[in-house]
Amino acid sequence: MSTRRAAASKGRAHLRGWEHTHLRGAKPAAANVSPTELLEVTLVLRPRKTISATRNPRHLTHKKFESQHRASTPDVARIRKFAAAHNLTIAHDASHRRVIVLSGSAQSFAQAFDVDFTHYHHPKASYFAPSRRPSVPAELEDIVEAVFGLSDQPTARRQSIWKTAKPRGAPRSILELAIAYAFPQGTDGAGQTIGLIELGGGFNPADVDEFCARLGIPTPLITVVGIKGGANQPAPPRDVRLLLDFVNGKRTLSPQQQSSAAIEAAQCTVEATMDIEIVAALAPGANIVVYFATPDEQGIYNAITRAIHDEQNRPSVLSISFGEPEIALSDAYIRAIDKALLAASHLGITVLASSGDAGALNNSPDNLPAVNFPASSPYCLACGGTTAKLSSSHDKEEIVWNSRHHGIKGTTGGGVSRKFPIPTWQRQVRVPLGPTGKRGRGVPDIAGPADPRYGCEILVAGTTCTSAGTSAVAPLWAALIARCNQSLSTRCGHLNPLLYRLAQRGSPAFKPVTKGHNDIYQATEGWNPCAGHGTFHGEHLLRHLKPRLSKKR
């Protein structure tokens, strides 16, 4: 699509940190975006008052937080004027979370942001993106912190196909994890809400009902929230069973079939169902809210901020089972999500994120070690993976997850951030130098069972398969935090500073993982960039949290 170019040097300012790394192998298509194609674009505005980055913020109500940090009325008025000048409409005003969504034709957006849109083809995704750096009028430069939706390039990596692998022997019950990790007795997460962010696919309620019936527990209340194109759309059972047969060596699929939209939807369906069933089993008294979004910057940003500022469901814990190497993402996206997670810390929400399943190299675009984002945000509790042959007495040793199963390798992510400096609460541990020779935020913080060879039974499309990957670790510990919240009658919130203090004091709340490697980093005594501080012992964790958090903030 060809459009009249505004003079970017005359009264305009380029968007800061917008630059993207295209998917490796993506090529421009012959046909450009139609001028009449309808788009929605999200603008993230500056807060009325800067959100302070403190180690242990006092927990605020949604009303109090938003009164201080929402977008200002004058700033919103300037955005409305900008939209009207370019034939754009306000599709959604969420200024309480500093978001304005604009709607209009591709041509109107091209003129408003001084870009041309180009289609790109990639074996796993087709998407559009601007052909040059977008800009806004100079008077909006300090108002607009980020713009999402000028590209729909996938941002979060699809889950690996080994996630549905058949284990060695019979899969264990997820309830065994509550015993092995000493989840606090007399708790079930009642009164808590756990949020799950899911990208594509969906779940079948009949699967969850049957899963819970087999465990002898009631099906929890599950609320679905669709975010801009996201919805609960489980893959057809036939496609899920096709995926399961392939992974377990019963069927052959061509490379084209393996990367097809149908198989990706099946993988996402297994992922979403796994997250829900882990939480349902380990925190059966908690409510579950599933936020379905599209796997691009705009969808993910709106899903995370919607969950954090959800005054109706009010999740106290948020589990994120996806990520992407930091250096593959735009700085504007990383800053915006990180600021949203900072807001979560002020609201008393504990956010957990998986550290990735492709080892320390993490399929990095520059072939250097790269940690996953959002796990690398200092406001996330980053979850690594172990190989765990557990018993009820928890006396079996766990090692770093690094295995090959049915010919497919899976390894816990971990390493040193290239985007975030080392937080003050992490300075006392031995975080190594990163790939650029600098110290940064170390990932992960904790770990849990991720090896599919010893996974727990889940039920998808009426078929039994197993939990696997660091994606299974985030909902596991989310359930534990919800049960601690219940016992404490308060929200644990941003736990990282406190957990690191406890670990430095040798608290039995942690069981270190000191053997194994993730292809680059070796596990050692104390914190390490493979398993963090190790796994939790729930009863000890709660005992150490009580004197510090039992008084409501």
C-alpha positions, 0 to 999 in steps of 0.5 A: 500500500502506497501512502502520502508520506508526512515529513518525519523531520518536521514536527514529528518524533519517531517511536522510541524502542519500536524496532523489531527483529523479524522472524528468521526466514520471513520474506516480504510478500508480493501483495501489500496490506489493503488500504481499506483493511480495518485495524485496531491499534493500542496506544500506551500513555504515560501515567499521571504520576510515575510508578515507583520501583520499590523493593516492597511496595505497600499494596494498594487497592485498584481504586487507589492505584488508578487514581494515582497512575491512570492516564491524565485527562489532558493526555487522553484529550490530545489522543482523541484530537490526534485520532480525529485528525486522521479519521480514526475512532476510539474503539476502547478507552481504558485510561485507568490502565493507560490504554487507548485503542484506536480503530480505522483503516490501514490507510488512515493508520499509515498516514497517522504514523507515517508508515507503509504496511508490508505483508511478510511470509514465514513457514510458521506465520504470515504477518504484517509490519511497517516498512519503516520506523513509525512516528507521531506528532512531536506534541505526543512524543512524551505522552505515548510510551508505546504503540502496539498493533502496527504489526501482528508479528507473533511475539510468543513462541509456540510450545514444543511438541514434546510437551504431550510425550508419553512418560516412562511407566504410568504417569503420576497423579498431580496430587502427588506434587502437593505431598512431595513439595509439602503444600500447606495442609488445611489450605486449598486456595479458597478465597483466591483467584488465579489468572492464566494468560493463554495464547491460542487454542483453548480447553474443553470443559468436559476434559476438566470435569473428567480430570477433576472427577478422576481425582475426586475433587470438585471442578473449580469455577473457571471464568474465560475472558477473551482479549481482542480476538482471543477466545476459548477455541480448543482444537478439534479432538482429532487434531489433538489425538493426531499430535499425541500419536505423532509425539509418541511415535505412533504416526508420522507427520511431514515437516509441513504438517508439524508446522501447520496451524492445526497442529499449533492449535492442538499444542496450544490446546494442550498447553491451556488445558495443562495450566488449568488442570494443574491449578485445579488439582493443586488449589481446588478451592481457588477460582480460575480466570483464563485470559485468552489473547492473540500471540502478538505484542498487542494481544499479550500487552492487553491480556496482561494489563487486563488481568492485572487491572481486573477489578471484577475477578481480582486475581491475586496470582498470575501465571504466564507459561510463555516467553521469547528471547529478550533480544527478539523483542522490541524495547518498547514492548519490554518496557511496557510489560515490565511497567505493567508487572511493576503495577502488579507488585503495587497491587499485591499480585504475584506474577510467575513466568516460565524460563523457557524450554530450549536451554540457555541458548534459547534459540537466540537470534544472535546465537548467544545465550538469551533469557526469556522475557517476561521471566527476566523482568525483576517483577516476575518470579522466574520458573526453571525446570528440573528432572524430578523422581519424587517420593512423598518424603521428598528425599529423592534428588532433583537435577537440572532438566536437560533430556531427550525424549522421543528424539526431541530435546528439552532443557530448562532456560536460564542465564543472565539478562541483557535488558535488565540490570541486576536487582538489588535483592539479587546482588548477594548471589553469584550471578555470572557475567552475561554474554556481553560481559556485563552482569544482569538480572539472573534467571530463574529464581526457583524451579520445579518438575519439567521433565516429560519423562516423569510428568503428571497425568493430564487429560486433553480431548479425552486422552491422557498425556503428561505435564511437561516443560517450565510451562508446567512449573509456573502454574504449580507454584502459582497454586502454592502461592494462592494457598499461602495467600489463603493461610496468611489472609493477605497477598504475598505480592512481589516475593522476590526480595523476601525469597532471596533474603530467606535463601541467604539465611539458609531457609529450609523453604528451599531445596537446592538443585545443584547438579546438571546444566542447561548447555551453558551454565552449570548448577552449583551450590546456592543460586544458579542460572539453571534452577535458581534457589531450587524448589519450594517446601510449602510448609516451611515457606508459609512458616517463614512468610507468616511473621512478615506478611500475616498483617494485612497491608 
